[in-house]
């Protein structure tokens, strides 16, 4: 079965703490798990970072099938998260492209679907 891999992250806002970010990440991870395999990409600490460094955004790696119903489900999860958290940008990286969803406008949703469709075509050829 052909699959496509993407990475998903979101903006950190002023006032965010590690616990709140973990809760958001866990919620998004659970939603994404319903449509594909999800793992967290762990970032390496920068040299000189101390334990009290600013929280870093989590990046979720998502592996999903390429059937239209699977891509539609993934897009629904991503746009739903963006709409629930309108103050945050949600970033989706796929095949060298990055799409930012903020408020998940119809145009952004169309761009996201087109990017997934393009990636699927490249992976199938």
N, C-alpha and C positions, 0 to 999 in steps of 0.2 A: 504494500500500500504506500502510495506517495504521501509524504508529509511535508509541511512547511514549518520553518522555525522563525519565531519573532522574539523580540525583547520588548518588555513593557516596563515603563517607570513613570513616576509622577513628580511634580514640583514639591519641594519643601517650602513651607511658608514660614514667615517670621513667627516665632512663638511655638512652633512645632517642637515637641520633645520626643525622645526616643520611644517612649511607651505609646504615644499617639501614632507615630509613624509605623510602629510594629503592628498596631491594631489595623490601620489602613491597609498595610501590606498583606496581612493575614486575610482580611476580608477580600481583597482583590485576588489573592492567590486561591482562595476557596472558590470564588466565582469562576476564575479561569480553569480550575481543575475540572469543572463540569464540561468543558469543551476541548480539553487536551491535557497533555502531560506538562506539568509545571515544576520548575526548579528555580531556586534562587541563585543568582550569580553573586558570588562573594567578592567584594572589592578588597584589595590589599590595602592595609593602612599605609599612609605616606610616611616616608622617613621623618622622624621628629614628631609625629603625631602623638599626643598624649591621650589618656583615657577620657578627658573632658572635651575632646574635639567635637565640632558641630556634627550632628547626625547626617549621615550620607543617605541619598535616596537608594532604596532597594531596586534592584533590577530583576525582573522575573523573566525567565526563559520559557517560552511556550511552544510546544511542539503539537501540531494539530493536523488532522487529515485535510485533504484538499477538496472534498466533496462540497458542493455549494451549501448544503445545509450546515456543514461544520464551520465553514467560513462565515456564514451569516450569524451563527450562534456566537462565534468569537467576536465579531463586530458588535453584536448586541451587548455582550458583556462589557466591552471597552467603552462603547458610547454610553451605556447605562452608568458606569463608574464616573465618566466625565460629566454627565448631567447631574449626578448626585453631589459631585464635588466641583461645582462651577468655579470655585476660586483657584483650583489647581489645574495646571496643564498636565495632560496625560500624553506620554510619548510612546510611539510604537516604531521600532526599527525592524526593517524587513528587507533583506537583499540589498543593503547599502542605502536604502531610503529611510528617512525619518519623517514621520507625520506627527504633528502636535494636534491633539484634540483639546480645545477649550470651549466649553459649552456644547460640543458635539453638534455643530450646525449641519444642515443637510449637505452643504458643500464638502465639509470635512469628512462626513460619513461616506459620501461618494468617492472622495479621494482615497480613503482607507480601503474601501471595497475594490477600487480599481488597482491599487497597489498589490493587494492580495491576489487578485485575478492574474495580474502580470507575473507575480512570483510563481504562481501555480503553473502557468504556461511555460515558464523557463524551466521549472523542475520536471515537467512532463516531457520536454523535448530532449 
